[in-house]
Amino acid sequence: MTTTADSTQQSQPLPHWETKPTDVSGAIREIKGALRARIAESGRTVEEHFADLEARISAKVENIRAEREAGEEVWPVIDFADIANGTVPEELAAKVKERGCAVVRGTFPHEQALDWDQQIVDYTTRNRFFETYTGPADDFFASVDSVPEIYPIYWSVPQMEARQSPRMAAVQGFLNGMWKHDSQGQQWFDPERDSMYPDRIRRRPPGTDSAGLGTHLDTGSIDLFMTQGYQQVFRHLFSGDVESYDPWDAAYRTDAVNYPASTMCSAFRTFQGWTALSDMGHDQGVLHTVPIPEAMAYLMLRPLLDDVPEDELCGVAHNQTFPITWKWHPLLMEAVSGIPDVRAGDTVWWHCDLIHSVAEVEDQVGWGNVMYIPAAPWCPRNEAYAASVREAFLSGSSPADFPEEHYEREWEGRFQPEQLNTIGRRGLGMED
């Protein structure tokens, strides 16, 4: 018997593939057989563990359903002033950890966010973006039926000012504090330093009809089951110690990497997030989540039940986002809950493993504009990606995780290196 760093007993290493296997169906059969055998060593079957897990998650789903029916907010809502002053009520912080998501009111002043929105309009107009834009260059947003909704823009002044803002850093630090970042005798990330993971902008105009985005997970796909790094992340689930699984434990997450794909993220994000640049009603095609961080355990064990074909993982496939469906995950789908109304300057956050979607909308009322800015704390994995981000920033190129569109290389008004503050320079690895 061998022992992992946290004393989880393992009879032998699980089969793993550090690059995508050429015979995916065969690899799925092999890993499912090995996982069932490993879990059985706990003295209980996958079905027994899953039944207990399902009961625990059912109780959480019922609580969420009851809150919705009572007209209560499922999403925790925090005032930025409380984060800045260290006065977030304990029960509210506990609810953020329970739900894995939050809206932070007034992260930025309302008028500043509206001004940023106008600056982005000016930036794209001045550089004739609409005359040169050829439409989405990747598959991830291809289902969004609007031209354009997602701008492949990364280096505007508003985006960079928001990324390096002390107000943003305060929110990211508060959220990072939800995680156990010191465990297994190692500090997995620095909660007070972000790596400024650059992402795009969404601008959805009034009157839009949008198909939204289906319910999915961004953490990974088949690599979550098949790579050694993610097998360590989910070591408790894969050894029959399901009760010990902690979705807030960062152990091994900064070592685990995805298979190269158009949907991959090279960085470790504690929370995904966006900053509102317009006021948006809760019924206007906004973000929804399954606000149960422990649902990740359900997703990882569900393919091992005997009603799933041996060469399938409940629809999970390489180069696609991890789908959550009524066919395989009906319990989780019952918990899908949208954000409340938000105003420009609010920020919206959800745990990196949280199931999420964007609701469809017809004849949208008002604008639906956001900047995607996550929490991606400093760690070796993010430091390595920051090197490529730094080069992309200096040249105005698209970052490595995104299609090679490079619209901004010659654009006037792009954010410049001399405009970086200490937070920005540290986030790009330009100073310690």
C-alpha positions in Angstrom: 0.0 0.0 0.0 1.2 3.5 -0.8 0.1 6.6 1.0 -0.6 10.1 -0.3 0.5 13.2 1.5 -2.8 13.3 3.4 -2.7 9.6 4.3 -5.3 8.4 1.8 -4.6 4.7 1.2 -4.1 3.7 -2.3 -3.3 0.1 -3.5 -1.7 1.2 -6.8 -1.6 4.4 -9.0 -4.6 4.9 -11.2 -4.0 4.8 -14.9 -3.4 8.3 -16.2 -2.7 10.0 -19.5 -0.8 13.3 -19.4 -1.9 14.1 -23.0 -5.2 13.2 -24.6 -5.3 9.4 -25.3 -5.6 8.4 -28.9 -8.2 5.8 -28.0 -10.5 7.9 -25.9 -13.3 5.3 -25.6 -10.8 2.7 -24.4 -9.2 5.1 -21.9 -12.7 5.9 -20.5 -13.4 2.2 -20.0 -10.1 1.6 -18.3 -10.3 4.6 -16.0 -13.9 3.8 -15.0 -12.9 0.2 -14.1 -9.9 1.4 -12.1 -11.9 4.0 -10.2 -14.6 1.6 -9.3 -12.1 -0.9 -8.0 -10.2 1.8 -6.0 -13.4 3.1 -4.4 -14.5 -0.5 -3.6 -11.4 -0.8 -1.4 -13.2 1.5 1.0 -15.6 -1.4 1.7 -18.5 0.3 0.0 -19.5 0.5 -3.6 -19.7 3.6 -5.8 -23.5 3.3 -5.6 -23.5 3.4 -1.8 -21.2 6.4 -1.7 -23.2 8.2 -4.4 -26.5 7.6 -2.5 -25.1 9.3 0.6 -23.7 12.2 -1.5 -27.0 12.6 -3.4 -28.9 12.8 -0.1 -26.6 15.6 1.1 -26.9 17.5 -2.1 -30.7 17.0 -2.2 -31.0 18.8 1.1 -29.1 21.7 -0.3 -31.2 21.7 -3.4 -34.4 21.8 -1.3 -33.1 24.7 0.7 -32.3 26.6 -2.5 -35.8 25.9 -3.9 -37.4 27.0 -0.7 -35.5 30.3 -0.7 -36.5 30.9 -4.3 -40.2 30.2 -3.6 -40.1 32.5 -0.7 -38.8 35.3 -2.9 -35.4 35.4 -1.1 -32.1 36.0 -2.8 -30.3 32.7 -3.3 -27.1 34.6 -4.2 -25.3 36.2 -1.3 -25.0 40.0 -1.8 -22.2 41.9 -0.1 -21.5 45.6 0.0 -18.0 46.5 -1.1 -17.6 48.9 1.8 -17.9 45.9 4.2 -15.1 44.2 2.3 -12.9 47.3 2.4 -13.6 47.8 6.1 -13.3 44.2 7.2 -16.9 44.3 8.4 -18.6 41.6 6.3 -21.0 39.8 8.7 -19.9 36.3 9.6 -23.2 34.8 8.5 -22.9 36.4 5.1 -19.3 35.2 4.6 -20.5 31.7 5.6 -23.2 31.9 3.0 -20.7 32.8 0.3 -18.8 29.7 1.2 -21.9 27.6 1.3 -23.2 28.9 -2.1 -19.8 29.4 -3.8 -21.0 32.7 -5.4 -21.6 36.3 -4.6 -22.5 39.7 -5.9 -20.4 42.5 -4.6 -22.3 45.8 -4.7 -20.4 48.9 -5.6 -17.1 47.3 -6.3 -16.6 50.4 -8.5 -18.6 53.6 -8.4 -21.6 53.5 -10.7 -20.5 56.5 -12.8 -17.0 55.2 -13.2 -18.3 51.9 -14.6 -20.6 53.8 -17.0 -17.7 55.9 -18.1 -15.6 52.8 -18.7 -18.4 51.5 -20.9 -18.3 54.6 -23.0 -14.5 54.5 -23.2 -14.7 51.0 -24.6 -17.2 52.2 -27.2 -14.8 55.0 -28.2 -11.8 52.7 -28.2 -13.5 50.2 -30.6 -15.0 52.9 -32.8 -11.8 54.9 -33.1 -10.0 51.7 -34.2 -12.8 50.6 -36.7 -13.4 47.4 -34.9 -16.8 46.7 -36.5 -15.3 47.2 -40.0 -12.7 44.5 -39.4 -14.4 42.1 -37.0 -15.1 38.7 -38.6 -17.2 37.1 -35.9 -16.3 34.6 -33.2 -13.1 32.7 -33.9 -13.7 29.9 -31.4 -16.5 27.4 -30.6 -17.2 28.4 -27.0 -19.4 31.4 -27.8 -20.6 30.1 -31.2 -24.0 29.3 -29.8 -24.6 32.9 -28.8 -26.8 34.3 -31.6 -25.7 37.9 -31.7 -23.1 39.8 -33.7 -21.1 40.7 -31.8 -21.7 40.0 -28.2 -18.2 38.9 -27.1 -15.5 41.4 -28.1 -12.0 39.8 -28.5 -10.6 42.9 -26.8 -8.2 42.6 -23.9 -6.0 45.7 -23.5 -8.4 48.7 -23.3 -7.7 51.3 -20.6 -10.9 50.4 -18.7 -10.1 46.7 -18.5 -6.6 47.3 -17.3 -7.6 50.0 -14.8 -10.2 47.5 -13.3 -7.7 44.7 -13.2 -5.1 46.7 -11.3 -7.5 48.6 -9.1 -7.0 48.3 -5.3 -10.7 47.9 -5.1 -10.6 44.8 -7.3 -7.6 43.5 -5.3 -9.6 43.8 -2.1 -12.5 41.8 -3.4 -10.2 39.1 -4.9 -8.3 38.8 -1.6 -11.6 38.5 0.3 -12.7 35.7 -2.0 -9.4 33.9 -2.0 -9.6 33.8 1.8 -12.5 31.4 1.4 -10.0 28.8 0.2 -7.6 26.6 2.2 -4.5 27.7 0.4 -2.1 26.2 3.0 -2.4 22.5 3.2 -0.3 19.3 2.8 2.6 21.3 4.2 2.6 23.7 1.2 1.3 27.1 0.3 -0.6 26.6 -3.0 -1.1 30.2 -3.8 -0.7 33.8 -2.5 -4.2 35.0 -1.7 -3.1 38.7 -1.7 -1.6 38.7 -5.2 -3.5 38.3 -8.4 -2.0 37.3 -11.8 -4.4 39.5 -13.8 -5.7 36.8 -16.1 -6.9 38.7 -19.2 -10.3 37.9 -20.7 -12.7 39.6 -23.1 -15.7 41.9 -22.9 -19.4 41.3 -23.6 -21.6 44.0 -25.0 -25.2 43.0 -25.7 -27.4 45.8 -27.0 -31.0 46.5 -26.2 -33.5 44.5 -28.3 -31.1 41.5 -28.6 -32.5 38.0 -29.0 -29.8 35.6 -27.5 -29.8 31.9 -27.1 -27.5 32.3 -24.0 -25.1 29.5 -23.0 -26.1 26.0 -21.9 -25.5 24.7 -18.4 -21.8 23.7 -18.1 -18.6 23.6 -16.1 -15.3 25.3 -17.1 -12.9 23.3 -14.9 -12.0 20.8 -17.6 -13.4 17.8 -19.4 -12.0 14.2 -19.7 -8.8 15.4 -18.2 -10.5 15.7 -14.8 -10.7 12.0 -14.7 -7.6 11.0 -16.6 -4.6 13.2 -15.6 -2.5 12.5 -12.6 -2.9 16.1 -11.4 -6.6 16.1 -11.3 -6.7 12.6 -9.8 -4.8 14.2 -6.9 -7.3 17.1 -6.7 -10.2 14.6 -6.5 -8.2 12.0 -4.4 -10.9 11.7 -1.8 -13.6 11.0 -4.3 -11.5 8.5 -6.1 -10.5 6.6 -2.9 -14.0 6.2 -1.4 -13.5 8.9 1.2 -16.2 11.1 -0.3 -17.1 12.8 3.0 -13.6 14.3 3.2 -13.8 16.0 -0.2 -13.5 19.8 0.2 -14.2 21.9 -2.8 -12.3 24.8 -1.1 -9.0 22.9 -0.6 -6.5 24.2 -3.1 -4.2 21.2 -2.7 -2.8 20.0 -6.0 -5.0 22.3 -8.0 -2.1 24.6 -9.0 -0.3 21.5 -10.3 -3.2 20.1 -12.4 -3.4 21.2 -16.0 -5.9 20.6 -18.8 -5.4 18.9 -22.1 -4.7 21.5 -24.8 -8.1 22.6 -26.2 -10.0 25.6 -27.4 -11.9 25.5 -24.0 -8.9 25.2 -21.7 -7.8 27.7 -19.1 -4.0 27.7 -18.5 -4.4 29.5 -15.2 -5.8 28.5 -11.8 -8.8 30.6 -11.0 -10.3 30.5 -7.5 -13.4 32.4 -8.8 -14.6 33.3 -12.2 -16.0 36.8 -12.3 -17.3 39.8 -14.2 -17.7 43.5 -13.7 -21.0 45.1 -14.8 -20.7 48.0 -17.1 -24.4 48.5 -17.4 -27.5 48.1 -15.2 -29.1 44.6 -15.8 -32.3 43.1 -14.6 -32.3 39.6 -13.2 -34.6 38.4 -16.1 -32.6 39.9 -18.9 -30.4 36.9 -20.0 -28.1 37.0 -17.0 -25.8 34.5 -15.3 -27.2 31.5 -13.5 -25.4 28.9 -11.4 -26.0 25.7 -9.4 -24.8 27.4 -6.1 -23.5 24.2 -4.5 -19.7 23.8 -4.7 -20.0 20.2 -3.5 -21.9 19.4 -6.7 -18.5 18.8 -8.3 -18.4 15.5 -6.4 -21.7 14.5 -7.9 -20.3 15.2 -11.4 -17.2 13.2 -10.9 -18.9 10.1 -9.5 -22.1 10.1 -11.7 -20.3 8.5 -14.7 -19.3 5.5 -12.6 -22.9 4.4 -12.0 -24.0 1.4 -14.0 -26.7 3.2 -16.1 -24.0 5.1 -18.0 -22.4 3.3 -21.0 -18.9 2.1 -20.3 -17.3 4.3 -22.9 -19.1 7.5 -21.8 -18.7 10.1 -19.1 -22.2 11.6 -19.1 -21.5 13.5 -22.3 -18.1 14.8 -21.3 -15.8 15.1 -24.4 -12.4 16.6 -25.2 -12.4 20.1 -26.6 -15.9 20.8 -25.2 -17.1 22.3 -22.0 -18.3 19.8 -19.4 -22.1 19.6 -20.0 -24.7 19.4 -17.2 -28.0 18.0 -18.5 -31.5 16.9 -17.4 -30.6 13.5 -18.7 -27.7 12.8 -16.3 -27.9 15.5 -13.6 -31.7 16.3 -13.0 -31.1 16.9 -9.3 -28.5 19.6 -10.0 -30.6 21.2 -12.7 -33.4 21.8 -10.2 -31.0 24.2 -8.3 -30.1 26.5 -11.2 -30.5 30.1 -9.8 -29.9 33.5 -11.4 -28.2 36.6 -10.1 -30.3 39.4 -8.7 -30.6 42.8 -10.5 -27.1 44.4 -10.8 -25.9 47.9 -11.4 -22.9 49.1 -13.3 -19.9 48.8 -11.0 -21.2 45.7 -9.2 -19.1 42.5 -9.6 -20.3 39.0 -9.9 -18.3 35.9 -8.7 -18.6 32.2 -8.8 -16.3 29.3 -7.6 -14.2 27.9 -10.4 -16.1 24.5 -10.1 -19.6 26.0 -10.0 -22.0 24.8 -12.7 -23.2 27.9 -14.6 -25.1 29.1 -17.6 -26.4 32.3 -19.3 -30.1 32.5 -19.7 -31.7 33.2 -23.1 -33.4 36.5 -23.7 -35.8 37.9 -26.2 -35.9 41.7 -27.0 -33.5 42.5 -24.2 -34.3 45.6 -22.2 -31.3 47.8 -21.8 -27.6 47.0 -22.4 -25.9 43.8 -21.0 -22.3 44.8 -20.8 -19.5 43.2 -18.7 -15.8 42.9 -18.4 -14.7 39.3 -17.5 -12.2 39.6 -14.7 -11.6 36.5 -12.4 -9.6 35.9 -9.3 -6.4 34.1 -10.4 -4.0 34.2 -7.4 -0.3 34.1 -7.8 1.1 30.5 -7.8 3.7 28.7 -10.0 1.1 27.7 -12.6 -0.2 31.3 -12.9 3.3 32.7 -12.8 4.2 30.6 -15.8 1.1 31.8 -17.7 1.8 35.4 -16.7 5.0 35.3 -18.8 3.0 34.8 -21.9 0.4 37.3 -20.8 3.2 39.9 -20.3 4.3 39.4 -23.9 0.8 39.6 -25.2 0.2 42.9 -23.3 3.4 44.5 -24.5 2.6 43.7 -28.2 -1.2 44.1 -28.0 -1.7 40.5 -29.0 -4.5 38.1 -28.0 -3.5 36.0 -24.9 -2.4 32.4 -25.4 -5.7 30.9 -24.1 -7.7 32.7 -26.8 -7.9 32.6 -30.6 -5.0 34.4 -32.4 -7.0 37.4 -33.5 -4.6 40.2 -32.4 -7.0 43.1 -33.3 -5.3 45.5 -30.9 -1.7 45.3 -32.0 -1.8 48.6 -33.9 -4.7 50.2 -32.1 -4.6 53.8 -30.8 -5.4 54.3 -27.2 -4.3 50.9 -26.0 -3.2 50.7 -22.3 0.6 51.3 -22.1 3.3 49.8 -19.8 3.9 53.2 -18.2 0.3 53.2 -17.0 0.8 50.2 -14.8 0.7 50.6 -11.1 2.4 48.3 -8.5 -0.6 45.9 -8.6 -0.4 45.7 -12.3 3.3 45.2 -12.5 3.2 42.5 -9.9 0.3 40.8 -11.6 2.3 40.6 -14.8 5.4 39.4 -13.0 7.3 42.6 -13.8 8.3 43.0 -10.1 8.1 41.0 -6.9 
